[in-house]
Amino acid sequence: MSPIILNVILHATLQTLEMVFASTAFSVLVGLPLAVFMIVTGPNGLYRLPIIGRLVGIIVDALRAIPFIILLVVLIPVTRFIAGTSLGTEAAIVPLSIAGIPYFARLAEVSLREVDMGLVDAVKAMGGTRLTIIRSVLIPEALPSLIGSLTVTLITMVSASAMAGAIGAGGLGDLAIRYGYQRFNTTVMMDVVIVLIIMVFIIQMVGNSLTRWLRH
């Protein structure tokens, strides 16, 4: 592999990592509170506002139902408003985050539902407030599973960031399309695939290790 190609792949990899970790961070920051909200407002929740919780759930599911490539196009005006442009790595973080928020929210909701309700009842009996239950029981007890959800979200964002290359988002997807597909350069295409596989493997390995460590 020539030094020029190697530098191009390295630069594209850094762009992909920026998109993946930035969008996942936004997904967690917004998605986790959404998941907690859907849990605590359910029929058996701490606040019992099932209509509002169901409405939020419908909105989350509606966003999840939109294919990402369509979401990229639909959100171009929003991306331009927030990032000042619809092209480039920073611009791609906007649709990636919007796609990742409902995805992580549903995964986190499943993780939170796995918490033993006996612990919640015990804290209630000891006079714990609802905020105390959320902060000291729900989230800590669900943390190993939440790390698993985070791992799945990161890997999904790797795939989505590659797809975002189709509209000039930069990163490995853009490199594979412009230099691999459009110029019929099979070597570059295969190099990109190998880098993506390694990236996913590392993310999964680290995620699994963290989950096992937290469970012990």
Contacts in CASP RR format, 6 or more apart in sequence:
PFRMAT RR
TARGET T0000
AUTHOR 0000-0000-0000
METHOD contacts of the structure
MODEL  1
MSPIILNVILHATLQTLEMVFASTAFSVLVGLPLAVFMIVTGPNGLYRLP
IIGRLVGIIVDALRAIPFIILLVVLIPVTRFIAGTSLGTEAAIVPLSIAG
IPYFARLAEVSLREVDMGLVDAVKAMGGTRLTIIRSVLIPEALPSLIGSL
TVTLITMVSASAMAGAIGAGGLGDLAIRYGYQRFNTTVMMDVVIVLIIMV
FIIQMVGNSLTRWLRH
1 187 0 8 1.000
1 191 0 8 1.000
5 187 0 8 1.000
5 188 0 8 1.000
5 191 0 8 1.000
8 175 0 8 1.000
8 179 0 8 1.000
9 172 0 8 1.000
9 175 0 8 1.000
9 188 0 8 1.000
9 191 0 8 1.000
9 192 0 8 1.000
9 195 0 8 1.000
12 170 0 8 1.000
12 171 0 8 1.000
12 172 0 8 1.000
12 173 0 8 1.000
12 174 0 8 1.000
12 175 0 8 1.000
12 192 0 8 1.000
13 171 0 8 1.000
13 172 0 8 1.000
13 195 0 8 1.000
13 199 0 8 1.000
15 89 0 8 1.000
15 170 0 8 1.000
15 171 0 8 1.000
15 172 0 8 1.000
16 158 0 8 1.000
16 161 0 8 1.000
16 162 0 8 1.000
16 170 0 8 1.000
16 171 0 8 1.000
16 172 0 8 1.000
16 173 0 8 1.000
16 199 0 8 1.000
17 199 0 8 1.000
18 89 0 8 1.000
18 93 0 8 1.000
19 89 0 8 1.000
19 92 0 8 1.000
19 93 0 8 1.000
19 96 0 8 1.000
19 157 0 8 1.000
19 161 0 8 1.000
19 164 0 8 1.000
19 169 0 8 1.000
19 171 0 8 1.000
20 96 0 8 1.000
20 154 0 8 1.000
20 157 0 8 1.000
20 158 0 8 1.000
20 161 0 8 1.000
21 154 0 8 1.000
22 93 0 8 1.000
22 96 0 8 1.000
22 97 0 8 1.000
23 92 0 8 1.000
23 93 0 8 1.000
23 96 0 8 1.000
23 97 0 8 1.000
23 99 0 8 1.000
23 100 0 8 1.000
23 157 0 8 1.000
23 160 0 8 1.000
23 161 0 8 1.000
24 100 0 8 1.000
24 104 0 8 1.000
24 150 0 8 1.000
24 153 0 8 1.000
24 154 0 8 1.000
24 157 0 8 1.000
26 93 0 8 1.000
26 97 0 8 1.000
26 100 0 8 1.000
26 101 0 8 1.000
27 97 0 8 1.000
27 100 0 8 1.000
27 101 0 8 1.000
27 103 0 8 1.000
27 104 0 8 1.000
27 153 0 8 1.000
27 157 0 8 1.000
28 104 0 8 1.000
28 150 0 8 1.000
28 153 0 8 1.000
30 97 0 8 1.000
30 101 0 8 1.000
30 105 0 8 1.000
31 101 0 8 1.000
31 102 0 8 1.000
31 104 0 8 1.000
31 105 0 8 1.000
31 108 0 8 1.000
32 104 0 8 1.000
32 105 0 8 1.000
32 108 0 8 1.000
32 139 0 8 1.000
32 146 0 8 1.000
34 56 0 8 1.000
34 60 0 8 1.000
34 101 0 8 1.000
34 102 0 8 1.000
34 105 0 8 1.000
34 108 0 8 1.000
35 104 0 8 1.000
35 105 0 8 1.000
35 106 0 8 1.000
35 107 0 8 1.000
35 108 0 8 1.000
35 109 0 8 1.000
35 111 0 8 1.000
35 112 0 8 1.000
36 108 0 8 1.000
36 112 0 8 1.000
36 134 0 8 1.000
36 138 0 8 1.000
36 139 0 8 1.000
37 53 0 8 1.000
37 56 0 8 1.000
38 53 0 8 1.000
38 56 0 8 1.000
38 57 0 8 1.000
38 60 0 8 1.000
38 105 0 8 1.000
38 109 0 8 1.000
39 45 0 8 1.000
39 109 0 8 1.000
39 112 0 8 1.000
39 113 0 8 1.000
39 138 0 8 1.000
40 46 0 8 1.000
40 47 0 8 1.000
40 130 0 8 1.000
40 134 0 8 1.000
41 47 0 8 1.000
41 48 0 8 1.000
41 49 0 8 1.000
41 50 0 8 1.000
41 52 0 8 1.000
41 53 0 8 1.000
41 56 0 8 1.000
42 48 0 8 1.000
42 49 0 8 1.000
42 50 0 8 1.000
42 53 0 8 1.000
43 50 0 8 1.000
44 117 0 8 1.000
46 130 0 8 1.000
46 133 0 8 1.000
46 134 0 8 1.000
47 130 0 8 1.000
59 102 0 8 1.000
60 102 0 8 1.000
60 105 0 8 1.000
60 106 0 8 1.000
61 102 0 8 1.000
61 106 0 8 1.000
63 71 0 8 1.000
63 98 0 8 1.000
63 99 0 8 1.000
63 101 0 8 1.000
63 102 0 8 1.000
64 102 0 8 1.000
64 103 0 8 1.000
64 106 0 8 1.000
66 74 0 8 1.000
66 99 0 8 1.000
68 95 0 8 1.000
68 99 0 8 1.000
68 160 0 8 1.000
68 163 0 8 1.000
69 163 0 8 1.000
69 166 0 8 1.000
71 95 0 8 1.000
71 98 0 8 1.000
71 99 0 8 1.000
72 95 0 8 1.000
72 163 0 8 1.000
72 164 0 8 1.000
72 166 0 8 1.000
72 167 0 8 1.000
73 167 0 8 1.000
75 94 0 8 1.000
75 95 0 8 1.000
75 98 0 8 1.000
76 86 0 8 1.000
78 94 0 8 1.000
78 98 0 8 1.000
79 85 0 8 1.000
79 86 0 8 1.000
79 91 0 8 1.000
79 94 0 8 1.000
79 95 0 8 1.000
80 86 0 8 1.000
80 91 0 8 1.000
82 94 0 8 1.000
83 90 0 8 1.000
83 91 0 8 1.000
83 93 0 8 1.000
83 94 0 8 1.000
84 91 0 8 1.000
85 91 0 8 1.000
86 167 0 8 1.000
87 167 0 8 1.000
87 168 0 8 1.000
87 169 0 8 1.000
88 168 0 8 1.000
88 169 0 8 1.000
88 170 0 8 1.000
89 169 0 8 1.000
89 170 0 8 1.000
89 171 0 8 1.000
91 169 0 8 1.000
92 161 0 8 1.000
92 164 0 8 1.000
92 165 0 8 1.000
92 168 0 8 1.000
92 169 0 8 1.000
92 170 0 8 1.000
95 164 0 8 1.000
96 157 0 8 1.000
96 160 0 8 1.000
96 161 0 8 1.000
96 164 0 8 1.000
99 160 0 8 1.000
100 153 0 8 1.000
100 156 0 8 1.000
100 157 0 8 1.000
100 160 0 8 1.000
103 153 0 8 1.000
103 156 0 8 1.000
104 149 0 8 1.000
104 150 0 8 1.000
104 153 0 8 1.000
107 149 0 8 1.000
107 152 0 8 1.000
107 153 0 8 1.000
108 142 0 8 1.000
108 146 0 8 1.000
108 149 0 8 1.000
110 145 0 8 1.000
110 149 0 8 1.000
111 142 0 8 1.000
111 145 0 8 1.000
111 146 0 8 1.000
111 148 0 8 1.000
111 149 0 8 1.000
112 138 0 8 1.000
112 139 0 8 1.000
112 142 0 8 1.000
112 146 0 8 1.000
114 142 0 8 1.000
114 145 0 8 1.000
115 137 0 8 1.000
115 138 0 8 1.000
115 141 0 8 1.000
115 142 0 8 1.000
116 141 0 8 1.000
119 137 0 8 1.000
119 141 0 8 1.000
120 133 0 8 1.000
120 137 0 8 1.000
120 138 0 8 1.000
123 132 0 8 1.000
123 133 0 8 1.000
123 136 0 8 1.000
123 137 0 8 1.000
124 133 0 8 1.000
139 146 0 8 1.000
143 214 0 8 1.000
144 211 0 8 1.000
144 214 0 8 1.000
144 215 0 8 1.000
145 211 0 8 1.000
147 207 0 8 1.000
147 210 0 8 1.000
147 211 0 8 1.000
147 214 0 8 1.000
148 207 0 8 1.000
148 211 0 8 1.000
150 207 0 8 1.000
151 203 0 8 1.000
151 204 0 8 1.000
151 206 0 8 1.000
151 207 0 8 1.000
151 208 0 8 1.000
151 211 0 8 1.000
154 203 0 8 1.000
155 200 0 8 1.000
155 203 0 8 1.000
155 204 0 8 1.000
158 196 0 8 1.000
158 199 0 8 1.000
158 200 0 8 1.000
158 203 0 8 1.000
161 169 0 8 1.000
161 171 0 8 1.000
161 172 0 8 1.000
161 173 0 8 1.000
162 171 0 8 1.000
162 172 0 8 1.000
162 173 0 8 1.000
162 176 0 8 1.000
162 196 0 8 1.000
163 173 0 8 1.000
164 170 0 8 1.000
164 173 0 8 1.000
164 174 0 8 1.000
165 171 0 8 1.000
165 173 0 8 1.000
165 174 0 8 1.000
165 177 0 8 1.000
166 173 0 8 1.000
166 174 0 8 1.000
166 177 0 8 1.000
168 174 0 8 1.000
172 192 0 8 1.000
172 195 0 8 1.000
172 196 0 8 1.000
173 192 0 8 1.000
175 188 0 8 1.000
175 192 0 8 1.000
176 188 0 8 1.000
176 189 0 8 1.000
176 192 0 8 1.000
176 193 0 8 1.000
179 185 0 8 1.000
179 188 0 8 1.000
180 186 0 8 1.000
180 188 0 8 1.000
180 189 0 8 1.000
180 192 0 8 1.000
181 189 0 8 1.000
END
